[in-house]
């Protein structure tokens, strides 16, 4: 299992040199269980849990 995270980004103070960063958090319905110690970061750790990200509309 590979977990990856990022810290906050701080760009240059000059507005002419700034750029836009978009991040997306993908969470799939058939995801694996996460270790319980990651609950503080990811919320639900159960297999199949949709953690963060954009949720599909309910049926």
N, C-alpha and C positions, 0 to 999 in steps of 0.2 A: 504494500500500500504506500502511496506517495501522497504526502500532504504538503501544501505550499501556501505560504501566506506572504503578505507584503506589509511593510510599515507605511506610514503616511508619506506622501510625496510633497516636497517643497521645491518649487521651480525658482528660476532666477527672478530677482526683484524688478528687473526692467520689463514692463509689459510688452515691448516689441519682441522680446526673446521667449516669451511664454508660449506654451503649447497645451493642447487639451489632451488629457488622459482619461480614457473610458475603461472601466473594469466591469467584468461580468462574472457572476458567481453562478455556475451551472450546478444544479442538483437534480439527479435523475431518480425516478421512482424505484429503480432496482439497485439503489446504492448499498454498499456494504456497511456493516456495523462499525462504528468508530469506538476507540477506547473511551471508557467513561471519564477519564481525566480531561478529555477534550470538550466536555459538555459546556464549560464556561466560554469556549470560543465558538463552537458550532451549534449550541443549543441541543437539539435532539441527537442522540447517538444511536438510536435503534436502526436496524437495517430497513431500507425503504423509506426512511424519513426524509421529507423535503426540508433541507436546511438552508435558510437564507434564500438569496436569489429571487427569481421571479417565479411565482407559482402559476400553474395552469388554472384556468377558470373551473369552478366545480361543475360537475355534470348535472 
